[in-house]
Every structure is written in structure tokens, then in C-alpha cells.
Amino acid sequence: MMLQKSAPMVNFCTRIARRCLSSPAYPSSPLQIPRFQPNVEFILDPQNHQSIRDNIQNRKGQGNLDQVLELAKDGTDSSSFISAAQKLPNETHPESFALGGIHKVVHNIPFTHELTKNPKKQNLIRSFESLLRGNFGLRNQNLSHFSGERSYYLLDQLAQMEHALVNFTVDRLTHDYGFELISVPDLLHPSLVEACGMPTRGPRTQIYHLESFYGQQVLSGTSEIALASFFMNKRVEKPRKMCAVSRCYRAEASRKKAEKGIYRVHQFTKVEMFAVVQGGLAPSSDMLEHFVDIQKTLFCDLGLAFQVLHMPAYELGAPAYQKYDIEAYLPSRQIFGEISSSSNCTDFQSRRLNIRDGQNGFCHTVNGTACAVPRMVMSLIEQLQQAKMKIDIPPVLQPYMKANTFSVRPKSQRLSLNYYQSPKRFHKPS
């Protein structure tokens, strides 16, 4: 039996449909982002001008001090002065500045493997891709026709490892280190991204934009942005440590052979750490060291060989005052690859988002990666491989995966896909 709609209901639905079709854009409320509040006293002090110029030069030329000083003559409240001052980078830690253009290794866990002890067995170490493609559930080829380049599928045991890494990391952060777990949005206003120090326009941007029909929306490249925005226009009177699990979207590309496979992809899962502390270098510097200690503990518990790098000024970007990178050893490539980083952004983000402490000063923010899944999976698989394609699972992940090794499936049980380049292959002659 079919129900007939009443005339008033039909008219109502027709009006709604016409309104949606005639609307020039998807309804979205405007974002009221705080006005940037620069450290005017520091910028206008002549004693600081040379150090600011040196800092700009060492931070890849971001900002123009002469333009800022010229605009200041017409008043420091003008929108032109505020806009120019906002392009200046954060200050740089003296030790980072002194490094010049070379990073400094401050911690190292060497790679020791039974296959490397015998030079004749060195060539038995296989790459991540050759170990897993087909055997344990990796597909990262022939995907351009429906998901684009630098995409991937993780199946079966490899997908289980992804979830195991995320659950292990979150459990440690929340139970052992007192982090608050928060679920964050992946769609953000571009002004929030820029307030955190990441450009959304230009030839080198890594940001994906939605069509203008949906309003001003971009895909988040890291949950750091949503976590910082959570505290916008808020007063934070005690330190807050937050962690989030999110998908990260980055329109980056690379032609380097060492970054092939799933090392550099357009979307991936990441566990992020974020902290808001009282304004002042002492609290934020202590929090940065705390984050690095957490990262070292997590990676040691996973059995990884890695090194911690103190990064020079030119690697800091605009927001960071000090930064550490952590690189894991990839034995098949015989190189170290970045798997994590931690940054002290001091008051760079809080001045743009108006995040205040108990004394009405600007808070300091610190961020760090606890687990970036694709690179962590690559590092673990390559470092923990044994002879005859046996791959051990780290003991701390075994309770989550309910296994202690990756099992090689018989060929009859492996995923086997045939790829056809032309649809003519499926057309049979009549």
C-alpha cells in the first residue's frame, strides 16, 4: 500500500529543495578568530632588530622586518601592521641557532640484528614492500585509477598492527602519563590552520581545500591544529596534556627513491600529543623534554633502533622555537627515516588564538607525535624480520594482536589480484 503525501507536505519539500538548489553555497557560519596580538615591545626595540633579521634569514626568509617597522609608524593597531607582524617567525632557541645548517644527534639506540653480524647474510634483509606485499596484506600499487597515487591498503595482520600500535600508544599516554584523550574534527577553517603556523595557500602548501560550495573548509594535516583550536579564547590556569587519534591529510609529494612505498603518503593515522602550559620558557622547555622522554620510552618498548636529533633553525618552520626529530633505522635502505618530532612553539600559537594563563599572559604550547602509523609499521617490520621471512611482533603489541609472529600464509590463501590496464580485456567477441 502506497502512502500519498499531503499537499502541505509536498509544498514544504518543494520549497526546501528549491532553496537548496538556488543557494550559492553550503550554509556555514563565519569564524570569529581572535586578532593576532604581537609582542610589539620586542619587535620595536632597536636592540632586537639584528637578531630578528638573522632569525628570518635562518628560517628560510619568512617575514619582512623592514616592512613591519615602516608600517609601525602609522600605528601598531592598524590591520596592515598586524598582518605584516603575523608573518614573522617565532624566536629560535640559542642552541638551535648555533647548529647552523646541521642537526645534532643527542640520543642513539643502535641497530643490532643477527643477520647483520654475518656480512654474507646482509643481503638477506628485505625491504618492507617485498616482505609484505601479498604475504601479509599490503597493497600500494595500481591504485591511481580510484584513490590516487601514494595510497595504500593494509589488510589482515598489517591492519591489526595498525590498530595495535594506536591502542598501545593511547593506553600508555592516558594510563601512564596522564594525558586526556580527545576526539577531534578533520575539517577545519583555514584561518585556524594559519594561526598554528601552517600556510594554506601557495605553491608549497600541503593543505587540501574543499570546494567553495561547502564554505571555507580544509582537511586537517595534523590533530595539533584542532587541539590548539580547542583552547581558543580560553584561560588555562593549569597545565593540560591532551592526545588525539586522527587521520592526517597532506598534499605532499616526493620523487626520492628512499621515500617510496608508504613512507610518504597523502593520508595516514597518527596519535598526537599536545600540551598547554603557563607562559614562560621554563615550563614549556620542561614539557618539551617530557614529550621527548615519552617518545624514547615508547620506541624503546617497541624494540626500535632510532636516533634523536636536535634540529637547526632552518628546519623549525614558522611556529617552533625548538624542535627534536626522531628517526628510525630502515635496514633495507641503510638510512634513518623520520618517524616522529616534538616542538616547543612558545607563545606563537597562543598569541594568534588568544590562549591565556592564570596571570593573563599568553600560554605556551608544545606538540609531539606519539605514533605515525605507516612509518612505524615500516620500521618495525624491517627491523624485526628474521630469516625465512619470519617477522616477530613486539611483546608489548602481542596482547593487542593475539599473536607473537606474522604468519606466512600458503600461496593458496594469499590475496592474489590481477590488474588489467584496459577495459577491452573484459569484452568478449560476439
WOMO-V89884 format. One record per pair of residues at least 12 apart in sequence whose ideal C-beta (glycine too) atoms are under 6 Angstrom apart, sorted by sequence separation. I is the first residue (numbers start at 1). J is the second residue. D is the distance in whole Angstrom. If there is no record, write none. Layout:
{{I;J;D} {I;J;D}}
//
This chain:
{{53;65;6} {140;152;4} {275;287;5} {311;323;4} {350;362;4} {52;65;5} {71;84;5} {325;338;5} {326;339;6} {350;363;5} {392;405;6} {139;153;4} {311;325;6} {326;340;4} {206;221;6} {227;242;5} {347;362;4} {391;406;4} {68;84;5} {308;324;6} {309;325;5} {325;341;5} {349;365;5} {67;84;5} {68;85;5} {227;244;6} {347;364;6} {137;155;3} {249;267;5} {273;291;6} {308;326;5} {324;342;5} {346;364;5} {137;156;4} {389;408;6} {138;158;6} {247;267;6} {248;268;6} {306;326;6} {307;327;5} {323;343;4} {345;365;5} {136;157;5} {137;158;4} {223;244;4} {136;158;5} {247;269;6} {248;270;5} {306;328;5} {322;344;5} {344;366;5} {223;246;4} {320;343;4} {321;344;5} {63;87;5} {304;328;5} {305;329;5} {343;367;6} {63;88;4} {320;345;6} {321;346;5} {63;89;6} {190;216;6} {222;248;5} {245;271;5} {319;345;5} {342;368;3} {62;89;5} {189;216;6} {221;248;6} {190;218;5} {244;272;5} {341;369;6} {196;225;5} {221;250;5} {319;348;4} {340;369;4} {59;89;4} {187;217;5} {188;218;6} {219;249;4} {243;273;5} {295;326;6} {188;220;5} {193;225;5} {196;228;5} {242;274;5} {292;324;5} {192;225;6} {186;220;5} {241;275;5} {40;76;5} {240;276;5} {339;375;5} {55;92;5} {188;225;6} {192;229;5} {339;376;6} {239;277;5} {184;223;5} {236;276;5} {339;379;6} {185;226;6} {208;249;5} {184;226;4} {208;251;5} {206;250;5} {206;251;5} {231;276;6} {295;340;5} {36;82;6} {206;252;5} {38;85;4} {227;274;4} {224;272;6} {223;272;4} {36;86;5} {224;274;6} {292;342;5} {332;382;6} {291;342;4} {328;379;4} {331;382;5} {330;382;6} {288;342;6} {288;344;4} {182;242;5} {184;244;5} {284;344;5} {186;247;6} {179;241;5} {180;242;5} {181;243;6} {182;244;5} {184;246;6} {284;346;6} {179;243;4} {173;243;5} {258;333;5} {304;379;6} {258;335;6} {291;368;4} {279;357;5} {288;366;5} {166;245;6} {278;357;5} {287;366;5} {284;364;4} {279;361;4} {284;366;6} {279;362;5} {279;363;6} {279;364;6} {276;363;5} {277;364;5} {276;365;6} {275;366;4} {303;394;5} {302;394;5} {274;367;5} {273;368;4} {301;396;5} {273;370;5} {271;370;4} {271;371;4} {169;271;5} {270;372;5} {269;373;4} {166;271;6} {268;373;6} {268;374;5} {265;374;6} {152;262;5} {262;374;4} {150;265;5} {150;266;5} {177;294;6} {197;318;4} {228;349;5} {232;353;4} {233;354;5} {235;356;5} {237;358;4} {140;262;6} {197;319;3} {231;355;5} {236;363;5} {129;261;5} {224;367;5} {196;349;5} {195;352;4} {31;189;5} {33;191;5} {195;353;5} {31;191;6} {26;213;6} {28;215;3} {25;213;6} {26;214;4} {26;215;6} {111;305;4} {110;305;6} {109;305;5} {109;306;5} {108;307;5} {107;308;4} {169;370;5} {105;307;5} {106;308;5} {169;371;4} {105;309;6} {106;310;5} {127;332;4} {103;309;4} {104;310;4} {125;331;5} {165;371;5} {125;332;6} {103;311;5} {165;373;6} {103;312;6} {101;312;6} {162;373;5} {165;376;6} {99;312;4} {96;312;6} {97;313;5} {161;377;6} {96;313;5} {111;329;4} {92;313;5} {96;322;6} {93;321;6} {168;396;6} {89;318;5} {90;319;6} {93;322;4} {168;397;6} {91;321;6} {90;321;5} {164;397;5} {167;400;5} {164;400;4} {164;401;5} {160;401;5} {157;406;5} {128;378;5} {128;381;5} {59;313;6} {60;314;6} {128;382;5} {58;313;4} {58;314;6} {62;318;5} {90;348;4} {136;406;5} {135;408;6} {142;419;5} {134;414;5} {37;351;5} {36;352;5} {34;354;4}}
//
